[in-house]
Amino acid sequence: MRKTRNIRYRAVPVSGAFMLTSMLGFLVVTTYTIYGRIDLTWGFTFDLIFVIMFIASIVSLTPVFPAELDKKRS
């Protein structure tokens, strides 16, 4: 009988520019939506995308050791 391993979720680190892009994108789209340059539906959609990007960058702040990352890639 084969043993099953408990595989835990590990986040792969993303660059700092990813987080910066999500924050700036959220601010720009929100400002444009408030002043009516972007329709409310499009503004909400883009804001949602930038919030998801920001959450992904926060999740990726958890440390991943290089040895474990190499094992997952192979």
NUBA-700236 format. One record per residue (C-alpha): residue in three letters; x, z, y. Coordinates in steps of 0.02 Angstrom, whole numbers. Example, Ala and Ser with C-alpha at 12.3 -4.5 7.8 and 13.67 -1.06 7.14 Angstrom:
# residues 2
residu/x/z/y
ala/615/390/-225 .
ser/684/357/-53 .
END
This chain:
# residues 74
residu/x/z/y
met/0/0/0 .
arg/65/-48/170 .
lys/79/79/310 .
thr/-3/32/473 .
arg/87/71/633 .
asn/3/138/786 .
ile/47/6/915 .
arg/34/73/1092 .
tyr/6/-34/1245 .
arg/161/-60/1351 .
ala/156/-145/1520 .
val/287/-274/1565 .
pro/361/-242/1737 .
val/317/-363/1877 .
ser/415/-393/2036 .
gly/388/-299/2197 .
ala/335/-462/2280 .
phe/183/-464/2166 .
met/125/-297/2237 .
leu/163/-351/2414 .
thr/66/-513/2390 .
ser/-85/-419/2325 .
met/-86/-299/2473 .
leu/-60/-432/2606 .
gly/-184/-549/2525 .
phe/-315/-412/2522 .
leu/-288/-373/2706 .
val/-290/-554/2762 .
val/-445/-601/2662 .
thr/-538/-445/2717 .
thr/-496/-479/2900 .
tyr/-549/-661/2886 .
thr/-711/-610/2800 .
ile/-754/-481/2933 .
tyr/-729/-607/3074 .
gly/-830/-740/2984 .
arg/-692/-867/2949 .
ile/-724/-852/2762 .
asp/-895/-843/2680 .
leu/-943/-671/2612 .
thr/-950/-734/2431 .
trp/-776/-810/2439 .
gly/-709/-658/2530 .
phe/-776/-540/2397 .
thr/-708/-649/2258 .
phe/-533/-659/2331 .
asp/-533/-473/2372 .
leu/-579/-437/2192 .
ile/-435/-544/2130 .
phe/-311/-458/2245 .
val/-374/-285/2192 .
ile/-350/-333/2009 .
met/-174/-393/2052 .
phe/-138/-227/2138 .
ile/-202/-127/1989 .
ala/-92/-231/1873 .
ser/60/-194/1982 .
ile/21/-7/1980 .
val/4/-10/1790 .
ser/171/-99/1776 .
leu/260/43/1866 .
thr/268/140/1703 .
pro/445/128/1635 .
val/483/11/1491 .
phe/651/32/1409 .
pro/748/-131/1384 .
ala/777/-98/1199 .
glu/590/-83/1167 .
leu/556/-238/1271 .
asp/681/-340/1168 .
lys/598/-281/1006 .
lys/429/-339/1068 .
arg/493/-510/1117 .
ser/570/-547/948 .
END
